[in-house]
Every structure is written in structure tokens, then in C-alpha cells.
């Protein structure tokens, strides 16, 4: 079994819940799992607080999209640690998406452990 620390990031995420920005899709094959260690959201707007939302898509469920975080505020020029020392497990092909209420104002960085059977 292989364990590999990895990261993913996206700059200037979407400001539309209808087309949220995909930050991570857990790889399919090899019984992969992604253990999310940290999700950091940075408000880079110069003068306004913003709100962010996080959606998880469970590819193995019949109702597969849930809102994990909804309209959480992030202050001007600050970073929010969404998991705050907790862990989140994504299975094969599960997807983490994020959107904001303000265009081109948010960057998302996450770190995770990729676990697969290779």
C-alpha cells in the first residue's frame, strides 16, 4: 500500500454555486482514498469580507452532492483553516468543490494523504 503526501490549489475560485470550482477529485483505481489534512481558504480582497461554501460529491451515493460548509465568512486579507485539525476522507472519484460570493477574491490550498493499494 502506497501513502503519498500531496497538495492541490486553485486561485480565483468561482463566485457561482451553479458552477463551483473543483479543487480536488480523488483518483479512481487502486482503491484510492484521499485523507484531507488541511483546507485553507484565503480572502485576498483588499477591502471586503467574503463568504465561501464547500460542496462534497460522493460518487458512490445516489444523492451525491452535499454542502459541507455554507456561507462561512472570511475576513479581509486573512486565511481560514476549514478543517481545524480534523480529517476528511474522500473515496475514489469523490470531488471537493468551492465557491465564493465575490469573484476573483479567493484562493484555496489543500494538503492530503493519497492512500492506494499499489
BALOBA-1460 file (C-alpha; in Angstrom, 3 decimals):
// residues 118
<rec num="1" residu="x" x="0.000" y="0.000" z="0.000"/>
<rec num="2" residu="x" x="1.391" y="3.369" z="-1.059"/>
<rec num="3" residu="x" x="0.960" y="6.529" z="1.004"/>
<rec num="4" residu="x" x="1.930" y="9.813" z="-0.649"/>
<rec num="5" residu="x" x="1.569" y="13.321" z="0.750"/>
<rec num="6" residu="x" x="0.208" y="15.703" z="-1.891"/>
<rec num="7" residu="x" x="-1.354" y="19.136" z="-2.294"/>
<rec num="8" residu="x" x="-3.721" y="20.934" z="-4.642"/>
<rec num="9" residu="x" x="-4.642" y="24.578" z="-5.064"/>
<rec num="10" residu="x" x="-6.803" y="26.872" z="-7.131"/>
<rec num="11" residu="x" x="-6.601" y="30.638" z="-7.489"/>
<rec num="12" residu="x" x="-9.568" y="32.943" z="-8.049"/>
<rec num="13" residu="x" x="-12.345" y="30.421" z="-7.424"/>
<rec num="14" residu="x" x="-15.823" y="30.718" z="-8.903"/>
<rec num="15" residu="x" x="-18.414" y="33.041" z="-7.412"/>
<rec num="16" residu="x" x="-21.304" y="30.840" z="-8.568"/>
<rec num="17" residu="x" x="-22.901" y="27.932" z="-6.738"/>
<rec num="18" residu="x" x="-24.120" y="26.786" z="-10.156"/>
<rec num="19" residu="x" x="-20.554" y="26.253" z="-11.350"/>
<rec num="20" residu="x" x="-18.307" y="25.823" z="-8.298"/>
<rec num="21" residu="x" x="-14.559" y="25.376" z="-8.717"/>
<rec num="22" residu="x" x="-13.236" y="21.827" z="-8.421"/>
<rec num="23" residu="x" x="-10.222" y="21.794" z="-6.106"/>
<rec num="24" residu="x" x="-9.686" y="18.028" z="-5.841"/>
<rec num="25" residu="x" x="-11.034" y="14.850" z="-7.397"/>
<rec num="26" residu="x" x="-9.783" y="11.762" z="-5.585"/>
<rec num="27" residu="x" x="-8.159" y="9.458" z="-8.161"/>
<rec num="28" residu="x" x="-10.035" y="6.382" z="-9.271"/>
<rec num="29" residu="x" x="-8.399" y="2.960" z="-9.362"/>
<rec num="30" residu="x" x="-6.197" y="1.126" z="-6.894"/>
<rec num="31" residu="x" x="-8.817" y="1.563" z="-4.137"/>
<rec num="32" residu="x" x="-7.650" y="5.155" z="-3.662"/>
<rec num="33" residu="x" x="-8.570" y="7.298" z="-0.681"/>
<rec num="34" residu="x" x="-7.669" y="10.926" z="-0.064"/>
<rec num="35" residu="x" x="-7.240" y="11.870" z="3.583"/>
<rec num="36" residu="x" x="-7.663" y="15.644" z="3.664"/>
<rec num="37" residu="x" x="-5.314" y="17.112" z="6.238"/>
<rec num="38" residu="x" x="-5.881" y="20.815" z="5.666"/>
<rec num="39" residu="x" x="-8.112" y="23.085" z="3.614"/>
<rec num="40" residu="x" x="-7.015" y="26.723" z="3.685"/>
<rec num="41" residu="x" x="-9.117" y="29.474" z="2.127"/>
<rec num="42" residu="x" x="-7.529" y="32.888" z="1.627"/>
<rec num="43" residu="x" x="-9.510" y="36.081" z="1.112"/>
<rec num="44" residu="x" x="-7.218" y="38.250" z="-0.987"/>
<rec num="45" residu="x" x="-9.758" y="41.053" z="-1.429"/>
<rec num="46" residu="x" x="-8.284" y="44.394" z="-0.383"/>
<rec num="47" residu="x" x="-11.331" y="45.829" z="1.358"/>
<rec num="48" residu="x" x="-14.217" y="43.362" z="1.806"/>
<rec num="49" residu="x" x="-15.054" y="40.276" z="3.806"/>
<rec num="50" residu="x" x="-16.259" y="37.351" z="1.685"/>
<rec num="51" residu="x" x="-18.284" y="34.186" z="2.218"/>
<rec num="52" residu="x" x="-17.278" y="30.753" z="0.980"/>
<rec num="53" residu="x" x="-19.079" y="27.444" z="0.572"/>
<rec num="54" residu="x" x="-17.693" y="23.924" z="0.147"/>
<rec num="55" residu="x" x="-19.503" y="21.081" z="-1.614"/>
<rec num="56" residu="x" x="-18.603" y="17.398" z="-1.460"/>
<rec num="57" residu="x" x="-19.648" y="14.990" z="-4.192"/>
<rec num="58" residu="x" x="-19.822" y="11.336" z="-3.167"/>
<rec num="59" residu="x" x="-19.512" y="9.397" z="-6.405"/>
<rec num="60" residu="x" x="-20.841" y="6.193" z="-4.824"/>
<rec num="61" residu="x" x="-24.079" y="7.643" z="-3.399"/>
<rec num="62" residu="x" x="-27.436" y="8.100" z="-5.104"/>
<rec num="63" residu="x" x="-27.800" y="11.670" z="-3.774"/>
<rec num="64" residu="x" x="-24.228" y="12.560" z="-4.283"/>
<rec num="65" residu="x" x="-23.682" y="16.285" z="-3.587"/>
<rec num="66" residu="x" x="-23.848" y="17.833" z="-0.131"/>
<rec num="67" residu="x" x="-22.963" y="21.279" z="1.157"/>
<rec num="68" residu="x" x="-20.186" y="20.728" z="3.706"/>
<rec num="69" residu="x" x="-19.677" y="24.414" z="4.560"/>
<rec num="70" residu="x" x="-22.250" y="27.087" z="3.692"/>
<rec num="71" residu="x" x="-21.591" y="30.839" z="3.527"/>
<rec num="72" residu="x" x="-18.800" y="30.958" z="6.101"/>
<rec num="73" residu="x" x="-17.208" y="34.391" z="6.422"/>
<rec num="74" residu="x" x="-13.527" y="35.063" z="5.771"/>
<rec num="75" residu="x" x="-12.180" y="38.466" z="6.808"/>
<rec num="76" residu="x" x="-10.238" y="40.817" z="4.545"/>
<rec num="77" residu="x" x="-6.685" y="39.622" z="3.806"/>
<rec num="78" residu="x" x="-6.967" y="36.565" z="6.062"/>
<rec num="79" residu="x" x="-6.914" y="32.791" z="5.809"/>
<rec num="80" residu="x" x="-9.426" y="30.320" z="7.234"/>
<rec num="81" residu="x" x="-8.451" y="26.743" z="8.124"/>
<rec num="82" residu="x" x="-11.668" y="24.860" z="7.371"/>
<rec num="83" residu="x" x="-10.729" y="21.502" z="8.902"/>
<rec num="84" residu="x" x="-9.128" y="22.973" z="12.041"/>
<rec num="85" residu="x" x="-7.144" y="19.800" z="12.896"/>
<rec num="86" residu="x" x="-9.900" y="17.410" z="11.767"/>
<rec num="87" residu="x" x="-9.538" y="14.972" z="8.872"/>
<rec num="88" residu="x" x="-11.898" y="14.336" z="5.973"/>
<rec num="89" residu="x" x="-11.852" y="11.172" z="3.848"/>
<rec num="90" residu="x" x="-12.652" y="11.173" z="0.138"/>
<rec num="91" residu="x" x="-13.138" y="7.863" z="-1.646"/>
<rec num="92" residu="x" x="-12.388" y="7.103" z="-5.303"/>
<rec num="93" residu="x" x="-13.781" y="9.773" z="-7.648"/>
<rec num="94" residu="x" x="-15.220" y="11.906" z="-4.809"/>
<rec num="95" residu="x" x="-14.924" y="15.633" z="-5.515"/>
<rec num="96" residu="x" x="-14.354" y="18.724" z="-3.375"/>
<rec num="97" residu="x" x="-15.674" y="21.993" z="-4.878"/>
<rec num="98" residu="x" x="-15.606" y="25.551" z="-3.526"/>
<rec num="99" residu="x" x="-17.251" y="28.854" z="-4.409"/>
<rec num="100" residu="x" x="-17.350" y="32.367" z="-3.012"/>
<rec num="101" residu="x" x="-19.796" y="35.251" z="-3.056"/>
<rec num="102" residu="x" x="-17.141" y="37.544" z="-4.587"/>
<rec num="103" residu="x" x="-15.379" y="36.991" z="-7.918"/>
<rec num="104" residu="x" x="-11.574" y="36.603" z="-8.141"/>
<rec num="105" residu="x" x="-11.075" y="37.120" z="-4.400"/>
<rec num="106" residu="x" x="-10.364" y="33.641" z="-3.029"/>
<rec num="107" residu="x" x="-7.550" y="31.117" z="-3.283"/>
<rec num="108" residu="x" x="-7.876" y="27.571" z="-1.902"/>
<rec num="109" residu="x" x="-4.970" y="25.352" z="-0.862"/>
<rec num="110" residu="x" x="-5.358" y="21.840" z="0.498"/>
<rec num="111" residu="x" x="-2.995" y="19.128" z="1.643"/>
<rec num="112" residu="x" x="-3.841" y="15.463" z="1.697"/>
<rec num="113" residu="x" x="-2.516" y="11.937" z="2.011"/>
<rec num="114" residu="x" x="-3.190" y="9.777" z="-1.031"/>
<rec num="115" residu="x" x="-3.620" y="6.161" z="0.044"/>
<rec num="116" residu="x" x="-3.851" y="3.449" z="-2.611"/>
<rec num="117" residu="x" x="-3.207" y="-0.252" z="-2.933"/>
<rec num="118" residu="x" x="-0.196" y="-0.025" z="-5.275"/>
